[in-house]
Amino acid sequence: MSEVFFNLRRFGSQRFAGAAARLAAKICALKARSRSGSAAIEFAFVAPIFFIFMMGTMEAGIVLLGNFVLQNATSDAARQIRTGQVATNGTTQAQFRTLVCNGISPLLNCDSNLQIDVQTFSNFSTATVTNPITAGGALDPTLNHWSPGTVCSVVLVRTFYTWQIATPLLTQFLVNLSPDKRLLTAAVAFRNEPYSTSVSGC
C-alpha cells in the first residue's frame, strides 16, 4: 500500500514540475516579446531623428564639396581669360559658360541654377564686389556681365550656383536664398597678362 502511495506522490510531483516548467517558459516568452516590443517602440521614436541627422550630415558635406568644385572650375576657366586664350580665340560668353560647366559636372548640373558674371576694372582699387543676394532673398539677375577685358585689365570672375536644400530642419542653418535654397559662390580676381607682343609689361 505504501508503495502505491509513494508512486502516486512521485507521479504528482513530476506533473507539478512539468507544469511549472511550462509556466516558466511562457513567462520568459512574454518577457522576450515585451522587450522586443519596447525596442521597436524606442526605435520608432529615435529612427526619424537619426535619419534626419544622417541626411543632414550628407547634404552639408555635398554642399561644401559643391562649393569647392565650383571654385576650382571658376579658377580653371578664369585662367584662360588671364592668359589671353579667351581674347585670342574669340571665346564667347556661352563658350566660357561651357568651360565652367565642364568643371562642375557631374556633381552640379549645368542649368539655370548656374550664373556667371565677368567684369573688368581699370585697377584693383576701383574693383567693386556687390552683394549677389537681393533684398527679397533672391539671386541678383543683373550679375551676368561678360567683359573679359584686354591686356593688363583687372578682371573679376564670379560664379553663382543655386542649390535646393532637401533635408528638413536644415533650412535655418544652410538656407540663404528664398525659398529653401543655398547660394554657392566662387570668385577670382586677377590682372590679365601681357599676352600681346605689342605690350612689354603691365
C-alpha positions as CSV (number, residue, x, y, z in Angstrom):
1,M,0.0,0.0,0.0
2,S,2.8,2.4,0.9
3,E,4.5,1.6,-2.4
4,V,1.4,2.6,-4.3
5,F,1.1,5.8,-2.3
6,F,4.8,6.6,-2.9
7,N,4.3,6.1,-6.7
8,L,1.3,8.4,-6.7
9,R,3.2,11.1,-4.9
10,R,6.1,10.8,-7.3
11,F,3.8,11.0,-10.3
12,G,2.1,14.1,-8.9
13,S,5.4,15.8,-8.3
14,Q,6.5,15.1,-11.8
15,R,3.3,16.6,-13.2
16,F,3.7,19.6,-11.0
17,A,7.3,20.1,-12.1
18,G,6.3,19.8,-15.7
19,A,3.5,22.4,-15.3
20,A,5.8,24.7,-13.5
21,A,8.4,24.4,-16.3
22,R,5.8,25.2,-18.9
23,L,4.6,28.2,-17.0
24,A,8.2,29.5,-16.6
25,A,8.7,29.1,-20.3
26,K,5.6,31.0,-21.1
27,I,6.6,33.8,-18.7
28,C,10.0,34.0,-20.4
29,A,8.4,34.2,-23.8
30,L,6.1,37.0,-22.7
31,K,9.1,38.9,-21.3
32,A,11.0,38.5,-24.5
33,R,8.1,39.7,-26.5
34,S,7.7,42.7,-24.2
35,R,11.4,43.5,-24.6
36,S,11.2,43.3,-28.4
37,G,8.1,45.4,-28.4
38,S,9.8,48.1,-26.3
39,A,12.8,48.1,-28.6
40,A,10.5,48.5,-31.6
41,I,8.7,51.5,-30.0
42,E,12.1,53.1,-29.0
43,F,13.4,52.7,-32.5
44,A,10.3,54.3,-33.9
45,F,11.0,57.3,-31.8
46,V,14.7,57.5,-32.4
47,A,14.8,56.5,-36.1
48,P,13.4,59.8,-37.6
49,I,15.9,61.9,-35.7
50,F,18.7,59.5,-36.7
51,F,17.8,59.5,-40.4
52,I,17.4,63.3,-40.5
53,F,20.7,63.8,-38.8
54,M,22.4,61.4,-41.2
55,M,20.8,63.1,-44.3
56,G,21.7,66.5,-42.9
57,T,25.3,65.4,-42.5
58,M,25.5,64.0,-46.0
59,E,23.9,67.1,-47.6
60,A,26.1,69.5,-45.7
61,G,29.1,67.6,-46.9
62,I,27.8,67.7,-50.5
63,V,27.2,71.4,-50.3
64,L,30.8,72.0,-49.1
65,L,32.1,69.8,-51.9
66,G,29.9,71.6,-54.4
67,N,31.4,74.9,-53.4
68,F,34.9,73.6,-53.7
69,V,34.2,72.1,-57.2
70,L,32.6,75.4,-58.2
71,Q,35.7,77.4,-57.0
72,N,38.0,75.0,-58.8
73,A,36.1,75.2,-62.1
74,T,35.9,79.0,-61.9
75,S,39.7,79.3,-61.3
76,D,40.5,77.0,-64.2
77,A,38.1,78.9,-66.6
78,A,39.4,82.3,-65.4
79,R,42.9,81.3,-66.2
80,Q,42.0,81.2,-69.9
81,I,41.0,84.9,-69.6
82,R,44.1,85.8,-67.7
83,T,46.5,84.2,-70.2
84,G,44.7,85.7,-73.2
85,Q,43.3,82.5,-74.7
86,V,39.7,83.9,-74.4
87,A,40.7,87.1,-76.3
88,T,42.9,85.3,-78.9
89,N,40.3,82.6,-79.6
90,G,37.4,84.9,-79.6
91,T,35.6,82.9,-76.9
92,T,32.0,83.9,-76.4
93,Q,30.0,84.1,-73.1
94,A,28.3,80.8,-74.0
95,Q,31.6,79.1,-74.7
96,F,33.0,80.4,-71.4
97,R,30.0,79.1,-69.6
98,T,30.6,75.7,-71.2
99,L,34.2,75.7,-69.7
100,V,32.7,76.3,-66.2
101,C,30.1,73.6,-66.8
102,N,32.7,71.0,-67.8
103,G,34.5,71.7,-64.5
104,I,31.5,71.4,-62.2
105,S,29.9,68.3,-63.8
106,P,28.8,65.7,-62.8
107,L,28.3,67.0,-59.2
108,L,26.5,70.1,-60.3
109,N,24.1,70.4,-63.2
110,C,24.8,73.0,-65.9
111,D,21.3,74.5,-66.0
112,S,19.5,77.7,-64.9
113,N,21.0,77.3,-61.4
114,L,24.4,78.4,-62.7
115,Q,25.0,82.1,-63.2
116,I,28.3,83.7,-64.3
117,D,29.5,87.3,-64.0
118,V,32.7,88.6,-65.6
119,Q,33.6,92.3,-65.1
120,T,36.6,94.5,-66.0
121,F,38.1,97.3,-63.9
122,S,40.9,99.8,-64.6
123,N,42.8,98.8,-61.4
124,F,42.2,96.8,-58.2
125,S,41.3,99.9,-56.1
126,T,38.2,100.5,-58.3
127,A,37.0,96.9,-58.3
128,T,33.7,96.6,-56.5
129,V,32.1,93.4,-55.3
130,T,28.3,93.8,-54.9
131,N,26.1,91.5,-52.8
132,P,24.7,88.9,-55.1
133,I,21.6,88.4,-52.9
134,T,18.8,91.0,-53.3
135,A,16.7,92.4,-50.5
136,G,14.0,89.9,-51.4
137,G,16.3,87.0,-50.8
138,A,16.9,86.1,-54.5
139,L,20.0,85.9,-56.7
140,D,20.6,89.2,-58.5
141,P,19.7,88.5,-62.1
142,T,21.8,91.5,-63.3
143,L,25.0,89.8,-62.3
144,N,25.6,88.2,-65.7
145,H,28.1,90.6,-67.3
146,W,30.6,89.4,-70.0
147,S,33.6,91.7,-70.1
148,P,36.9,89.7,-70.1
149,G,38.9,92.9,-70.8
150,T,42.2,93.2,-72.7
151,V,45.9,93.1,-72.0
152,C,46.6,94.1,-68.4
153,S,43.0,94.6,-67.5
154,V,41.8,93.9,-63.9
155,V,39.1,91.2,-64.2
156,L,36.7,89.8,-61.6
157,V,35.1,86.5,-62.4
158,R,32.3,85.3,-60.1
159,T,30.1,82.3,-60.4
160,F,26.9,81.5,-58.6
161,Y,25.0,78.3,-58.2
162,T,21.6,77.8,-56.5
163,W,21.4,74.6,-54.5
164,Q,18.0,73.3,-53.3
165,I,18.1,72.2,-49.7
166,A,16.3,68.9,-49.3
167,T,16.9,67.9,-45.7
168,P,14.2,69.0,-43.3
169,L,15.2,71.2,-40.3
170,L,18.5,72.2,-42.0
171,T,16.9,75.3,-43.6
172,Q,17.7,77.6,-40.7
173,F,21.4,76.6,-40.9
174,L,22.1,76.4,-44.7
175,V,19.5,78.5,-46.5
176,N,20.5,82.0,-47.6
177,L,18.1,82.2,-50.6
178,S,14.4,82.1,-50.8
179,P,12.8,79.6,-50.8
180,D,14.9,76.9,-49.1
181,K,17.9,77.4,-51.3
182,R,21.6,77.8,-50.7
183,L,23.8,80.1,-52.9
184,L,27.2,78.6,-53.7
185,T,29.6,81.3,-54.8
186,A,33.2,81.4,-56.2
187,A,35.3,84.3,-57.2
188,V,38.7,85.0,-58.9
189,A,40.3,88.5,-59.2
190,F,43.4,89.0,-61.3
191,R,45.2,91.2,-63.8
192,N,45.4,89.9,-67.4
193,E,48.9,89.0,-68.5
194,P,50.7,91.0,-71.3
195,Y,49.8,88.3,-73.8
196,S,50.1,90.7,-76.8
197,T,53.5,91.2,-78.3
198,S,52.8,94.9,-78.6
199,V,52.9,95.2,-74.8
200,S,56.1,94.7,-72.9
201,G,54.6,94.6,-69.4
202,C,51.7,95.9,-67.2
